[in-house]
Amino acid sequence: MGVVNTKSALITARDGAAIVSGQQSGGILMTRRGFVTSVIGDSIGSTYRILPVRSSESICGLAIFSAAQGASVTGNVGLYRTARDGGAVVSVSLFATLVDLAAFKDASILHEELALSMFGKRVWEMLGLASDPQVSYDIVLTTAGAAIGTAGVVAMAMQYTDG
């Protein structure tokens, strides 16, 4: 294979004759942080609503931080509708499946489940919707594997741009 000179779509658009406006072209990077405290005995299927996110936002990074929650405790990280909007599950594991929370956790999880093709997409695009529903969602940790054995804090930090 020879030497190649490859451009991202962003660079190609910039170098083109017409000015192209693109969602991936930048924006102000913002951070949102939230946490909950689990209780000993919280059972499998317990939900912890940690961060709000708008359908128009582009998530650039999502990390989970957790104190050790006890043996065999895992969790899925996904999206739910807000309580005001009925609270239903949208995708229980959009971001991560069976994150190990048995030991201290400090991990980036954004693309654990999402395909790399979702990089730079807005939430509504990550969900495969045809257009932006202009709604808010909750990023939720749903426990799996075992009941919480040790009370502790579970926190998330999200980096995002607004559309």
N, C-alpha and C positions, 0 to 999 in steps of 0.2 A: 504494500500500500504506500502511496506517495504522500507528500506534504499536502495538506488541505487548508483552506481558509474558509471557515464556516462562520456564519452570522446568525444570531438569534433573530426572531421575528421583530423584536424591538429595534435592533440595529438596522435590519433591512428596511423597516418602515422609516426610520430616521434618515437613512441614506437615499430613500426614494425621492422622486420628483415632487409628489404631493405630500403635504404634511398630514400625517395620520395620528389621530388621537387614540391612545390605547389605555386600557385600565392598568396594564402592567408598566406603564411608562413612569410611574412614580407616585409620589404623594407623601404625606406626612406620616411617618411611622409612629403609631401610638401603642401604649401598653395598657392592658386591663388586668387586674389581679383580684382574686377572690379566694376565700377559704371557708371550710366547714369543719366541724369537730364531730368525729364519729363516736359512738358509745358502744361499750362492750355489749355484745349480743345483738347488735344490728344485723338482721338476717340477710340471706342471699336475696337479691332483688331490691334491696334498699337503694334509694336514689338520693344523690347529693347534687343539688342544682348549684353550680359554682360560679359560672360566668354568663352574662348576657352577651348576645351577638346579634347584629342586624343582618338580614338577608343580603344587603348591599355591600357588606364589608368583605374585604379580602384578608384572610388570615395568613400571616407570614410565618408565624411560629406559635406553637402551643406546647407548654411544658406542664408536667404534673410533679408535685412535691408531696411526699407523704411520710409521716412517721410510720414505723412498723405497725401494721394492723393485726398481726397474728398469723399463725401458720395457715398456709393454703388460701389466703385471701387474695382474690384477684378482682379486677373491675373492668368494665367496658366504658368507653368514653364516646358519647354521641350527642345528638340534638333532640330536644323535646320542644314542643310548643310552650309558650309561657302559660302560667296559671290563668291569666286574664283571657287567654286564647284557648282555653280548654285543657292545657297541660299534657296533651297526647304525645306519645313517642313518634318522632319523625324518623330517626335512625339511631338505634341503641348503641351501635358501634361504628359510627361514621369515621371517627378519628383513631380509635384503638380498641383492640379486643384482648381481653384477659391480661391486662397490665398487672404484673406481680406486685402486690402491696404488702406481702409478708415481711419484707425487710424495708428499710428506709429507701425511698424512691426519689430520684431527681432525674427526670428523663424528658427528652423531647419526644412528643408523640404525634405530631401533626401528620406525618406521612407514614405512620405505622400501618394504617389501613388504606389511606387514600393513595391512588396511583400517582405517579410522578406527573402524569398529564394534568392533574388537578392543581399543580403548582401555579400560584398567581391568580387562581379563579376566585370569584366571589362565592359566598355561601350558597346562594341560589343555584349557581352553576355546579358547585360540588354535589348538590342534591339532584342534578340532572333535570332541573325545571326549565321550561321553555322561556320564561321571563321572570323578572324579579317580583315576588309577591308583596314586597315592601312590608315585611313583618319582622318581629323580633323572635329569637329562639333563646333557649337556655342550653349551655353546654353542661352535660350531666354525667356524673360518674355513677354507674349502676353496679352494685356489688355482685360478684359471682364466686363460685368455688367453695367458699366457707363463710360462716358468720364472722363478724368482727370479733377478734379475740382480745384486742388491746385498744382502748380509746386513744384517739389522737387526731391531729390536724391533717387534713388533706387540702392542698392548695393548688391552684393553677394560675399560670401567667400566659396571657395571649398577646402577641404582637400582631397588629393589623393596620391596614389602611382603609380609609372610608371611600369605598367604591373606586 
